[in-house]
Amino acid sequence: MAASPLNTKSNFHGRSISLPSRPHPLILKCNEHLDTLLKASNETSSSSLSHKIDGLRDLIECVEKMIQLPLTQDALVHEHQENWVNNLLDGSLRLLDVCTSAKDALIHTKECTRELQSIIRRRGGGLELTAEAKKFLTSRKIVKKAISKALTNLKGNAKKCNIISTNIDHQTMTLINLLQDVEMATLSTFETILQFISGTTQLKSNTWLSISKLIQPKRVSCSLVAEESEFAQVDVALQSFVFSKTSKLEEVNDLHTNLEKMDSCIQDFEEGLEFLFRRLIKIRVSILNILNH
């Protein structure tokens, strides 16, 4: 008769090990958004990038809600001295920095675009239009240099923290992996946008290959199709107009057409990046408030 309580305890203990807790529905939802983002087309066209930005918006919105969950707040408070929490805060700054770089590049390019469009619409030409086109070319060089610096700073920063502690429960580990994967995917998307703005359309496949080693391999497709961006097309049109030695009417018309396309692209990107920037700030503030509570 004395063995009965022991058997009951043993059976209960066995069940608790064999049935780990299921992740919170919001965590599952974030994973769905992450999978959708990473499985999206990797074509480097403005439409595909706009689609990726929309997918990233959905993901970041979901993460923002997830940060407010009691289980997330408990994990952050309990693990506040662990490396992964510090990496999470460092990562949030990296995301804000690269998002800012993309926003600044768009603003700088938009200002020059509007000025040149204004001259063309006024039927301006001759020295005034040529001078403004040369000014735009110089501006593009400045933008490309700033983007190149931002991309260089990203190298080596996107590292996934290895969790070696055996005291972390399954739910917390799932949360940690998700947050790290979200940072990797967000950085990758921002990097693609920066390359697109700079006119660097031939993306390096090893970028996605390296990310696929950090994030679950089944999530990432490494096929890349390079397309000439609207920004690269304007670069070509500017060069053609400035250095043409014949009648420039055709070059002006071509430049005007490409400027209109790029301006529309800038508006789409700018709106999406501004939304993401505000959300990323809110997420960082929420994390800091939780840790300092």
N, C-alpha and C positions, 0 to 999 in steps of 0.2 A: 504493500500500500504506500510505503514511503517513496517509491520510485515514481509515482504518478505526478507529483508536482514538478520533479526534475524533467520528466518527459514533456510536460506541458511547456515549461520554460524553453527546453531545447527546440521544440517544434516552432514556438513563437519566434525564437532567435533566427532559426533557419529561414522563416518566411520573410523576416525583415531584411535579410541579406539578398534573397533571390528576387525581391521586388523593389528595386530602387525607385525613388520618387520621380514622377514624371515632371519634365520642365513646365514652368508656368506657361499658359496659353500665349501670353504676350511675347515671351522668349521664342516660342515656336513661330509666332507671326514675324518677328524680326528675322529669324532664320529664313523664312520664306521670301521676305523682301531681299535678303542678301543673296540667296540663290538666284532669284529673278534678275537681279542686277548683274551678277557675274556671268550668267548664262546669256545675257543680252548680246546682240550683235557687236562685234568688235570692229566693224567698219568705221573708218575715220571720216565720216561725213557729218555735216552739221545736223542733219535730221537724226542720225543715230546717236550723236552726242547729246542732243536735246532729250532724246528718249532716256539716255543714261542718267542725265541730270534729274529727270522726273522720277526715275527709279531710286536714285539716291535720296531725293526729297522724302519719298515714302519710307525709306529705311531710317533716315535720321529722325523723322517724326516718331517712328515706332520706338527708337532708342530713347528718345526724350521721355516717352511715357514709361518705358521700362525702368529708367533711372528712379522714377517716383515709387516703384514697387517697394513694399517693406522688405522683401527678401533681398533686393538689390542694396538698399540702404544698410541692412544688417550686415551684408557681406562686406561692404565698403568700410563700415565702422570697425568690424571685427578684424579685418585684414589691412587696416590703414597703414601699418608699418611694413607691409610686404612690398617686394619689388614691383609686382604687377600693378599695384595702385599708383606708385610713382610713375611707372611707364604710361599708365592711363592718362595721368595729368600732363606728362611731357608730350604724349601723343596728341592731346587736345590742342596744345599750343602749336604743334607742327601743322595740324589741320587748319587752324586759323591763319597761320602764316602763309601757307600755300594758297589758301582761298583768297587772302588779301592780295597776293601777287597776281592772281588771275583777274581779280576785280580791277586792280590798278592798271593792268595791261589793257583791259577793255575800255576803261575810262579814257586813258591816254589816246588810244586808237580812235575812239568815238569822237573826241574833240577835233582831231585832225580831219576825220572823215566829214563831219558836219561843215567845217570851214571850207573844205575843198568843194563839197556839194553846193554850198552857197554861192561860190564864185561861178561854178558851172551854170547854175540856174539863172544867175544874173547875166548870162551870156558873156561873162568875162573871158578873156583870153589873153593871148600874147604873153608878155612878161609877167603879169600878175598871176596867171594860172600856172605858168612854168615855175615861178618862184615858190608858190604854195605846194606844188607837186614835189619839188626838191625838198622843201621843208618836211613834207610827209615822209619822204624816203629816209631822211635823217631821223625822224621820230620813230619809224619802224625799226631802225637799227638800235635805237635806245631801248625800245620795248623788247626786242629779241635778246639783247645783252642782259636785261633784267631777268627775263624768263630763263635764260641759260644759267644764270647765277642761282635762281630759285631751284631749278632742277638739279643742279650740282649739290646744293645743300641737302636735297632729299636723299641723295645716295648714302647708303649706310645707316640712315636714320630709321628706315622701316624694318625694324627687327621685332620678331615675335618673342616675347618673354617665355622662357622655359620654366614651368612650374614644377618644382621638385618636392614640395611639401606633401606628405602623405596624410596630413590632417584636414585637408580641404574636402568638403563633402561634394557629392556628385552635382548637386544643383549649382553650387558656387563655381565649380570647375566649368560647367556648361556656360555659365554667365561670363566667366573670364575669357574663354575661348571665343565666344560671340563678340565681345567688345573688341578683342584684338583683331578678329577677322573684319569687323566693321571698319576699324582704322585702316587696315591694309587696303580694303576695297575703295575706301574714300580717297586715300592718297593716290591710288592708281587712277581713279577717275579724274581727279584734279590734275594729275600729271598729263593725262591725255589731252585735257582741255588746254593746258599751257602749250603743249606741243602744237596743237591745232591753231592756236592764236599766233604762234610764232611762224607758222607756215611750214613747220617740220612735219610733213605728212607721212614720211616713211618711218613709222614707229619700229623700234627694235623689239623683236619677238622675245628676247631674253628678259625684258621687263615683266611680261606676263608669266614667263616660265619661272622666274624667281619668286613671284607672288604665289604661284601655284604650289610652291614648296612650303610656303608659310600658311596658306589657307588650304582647306581640304582639297586635294587634287581633283576630286570629282566635280568641284564647283566651278573650275576655271577652264575656259576654252582658250587655246593659244593661237587659233587661226586669226590672222590679221590681214585686212584688205586696205591698202593705202589709197586714199583719194585726195586729190588736190583741194585744200580748204579754200573757202572764200577769201581768207586773209592772204594766202599764197597767190591767188588769182589777182588780187589788188596789187600785190608786190610786182607781179609781172606787168600789169597794165601801167603802173607808175613808171617802171623802167622803160617800157616801150614809148610812153608819151614824152618823158624827159629827154631821151636820147634819140628820138626820131629826127631824121634829117629831111623828111618829106612833109607833105601836108598832114596836119595833125587832127583834122576833123574826125577821121575814123578812130584815131587813138583816144580822142576826147569822148566819143560816144561809147567806146569800149570801157574806158575808165569809169564813166558815169554809171553804166550798167553794173559793173562789178562793185562799185561803191554802194549802190542800192542793195545788192545782195548781202554784202558784208554788214551793212548797217542793220538789216533785218536780223542777221545772225547775232550781232552784238546785243541787240535788245533781248532776244531769247535767252542768251547766256547770262546777261547781266541780271535779269530778273531772278533766274534760278539760283545764281551764286549769292545774291543778296539774301534770299530766303535761307539758304544753307548756312551762311555766315551768322545770321541772327540765331538760328537754332543751335549751332555749335557753341555759341557764346552762352546760351541758356543752359545747355548741358554741362558745360564747364563750371558755371556758377553754381548749378545744383549740386554737382559733385563736391565742390569746395565747401558749400554750406553744410552738406552731410558730414564731411570729415571734421569740420570745425564746430559742429553742434555740441 
